[in-house]
């Protein structure tokens, strides 16, 4: 049981870290566009918003993998 909890926590924290890394990478591309396609500000903000939404969903999934502890009382 303890090893299963450890695995779930590891996967959960890994998903949260991946979500944060995803946002950081795309945020850096907003400030320094890699190509001409990324030049318009609206395009950069739209991509950043969609990536942020994906990251929130990934982090939510990671947080929901954490084992639930029974409530006392």
C-alpha positions as CSV (number, residue, x, y, z in Angstrom):
1,X,0.0,0.0,0.0
2,X,2.8,2.4,0.9
3,X,4.6,1.8,-2.4
4,X,1.4,2.4,-4.4
5,X,1.0,5.7,-2.6
6,X,4.6,6.7,-3.3
7,X,4.1,5.9,-7.1
8,X,0.9,8.0,-7.2
9,X,2.6,10.9,-5.5
10,X,5.6,10.7,-7.8
11,X,3.3,10.7,-10.9
12,X,1.3,13.6,-9.5
13,X,4.3,15.7,-8.7
14,X,5.8,14.9,-12.1
15,X,2.6,16.0,-13.9
16,X,2.6,19.3,-11.9
17,X,6.3,19.9,-12.8
18,X,5.6,19.2,-16.4
19,X,2.7,21.6,-16.5
20,X,4.9,24.4,-14.9
21,X,7.7,23.6,-17.4
22,X,5.3,23.8,-20.3
23,X,4.1,27.3,-19.2
24,X,7.7,28.5,-18.6
25,X,8.8,27.4,-22.1
26,X,5.9,29.0,-23.9
27,X,6.2,32.2,-21.7
28,X,9.8,32.6,-22.8
29,X,8.6,32.3,-26.5
30,X,6.1,35.1,-25.9
31,X,9.0,37.5,-25.0
32,X,11.4,36.1,-27.7
33,X,9.4,34.8,-30.6
34,X,11.2,32.0,-32.4
35,X,9.9,32.8,-35.9
36,X,8.0,35.4,-37.9
37,X,4.7,33.4,-37.4
38,X,4.9,34.2,-33.7
39,X,5.5,38.0,-34.2
40,X,1.9,39.2,-33.8
41,X,1.1,39.8,-30.1
42,X,-2.4,38.4,-30.5
43,X,-1.0,35.1,-31.8
44,X,1.5,34.9,-28.9
45,X,-1.1,35.6,-26.3
46,X,-3.6,33.1,-27.8
47,X,-1.0,30.4,-27.8
48,X,0.1,31.3,-24.2
49,X,-3.6,31.2,-23.1
50,X,-4.2,27.8,-24.6
51,X,-0.9,26.4,-23.2
52,X,-1.8,27.8,-19.8
53,X,-5.2,26.1,-20.0
54,X,-3.6,22.8,-20.9
55,X,-1.1,23.2,-18.0
56,X,-3.9,23.8,-15.5
57,X,-5.6,20.6,-16.7
58,X,-2.4,18.7,-16.4
59,X,-1.7,20.0,-12.9
60,X,-5.2,19.3,-11.9
61,X,-4.9,15.7,-13.0
62,X,-1.6,15.4,-11.2
63,X,-3.1,16.9,-8.0
64,X,-6.0,14.5,-8.2
65,X,-3.7,11.5,-8.3
66,X,-2.6,12.1,-4.8
67,X,-4.0,9.5,-2.4
68,X,-6.9,10.7,-0.3
69,X,-6.5,10.4,3.5
70,X,-9.5,9.5,5.5
71,X,-11.1,12.4,7.3
72,X,-11.2,12.2,11.1
73,X,-14.2,13.1,13.0
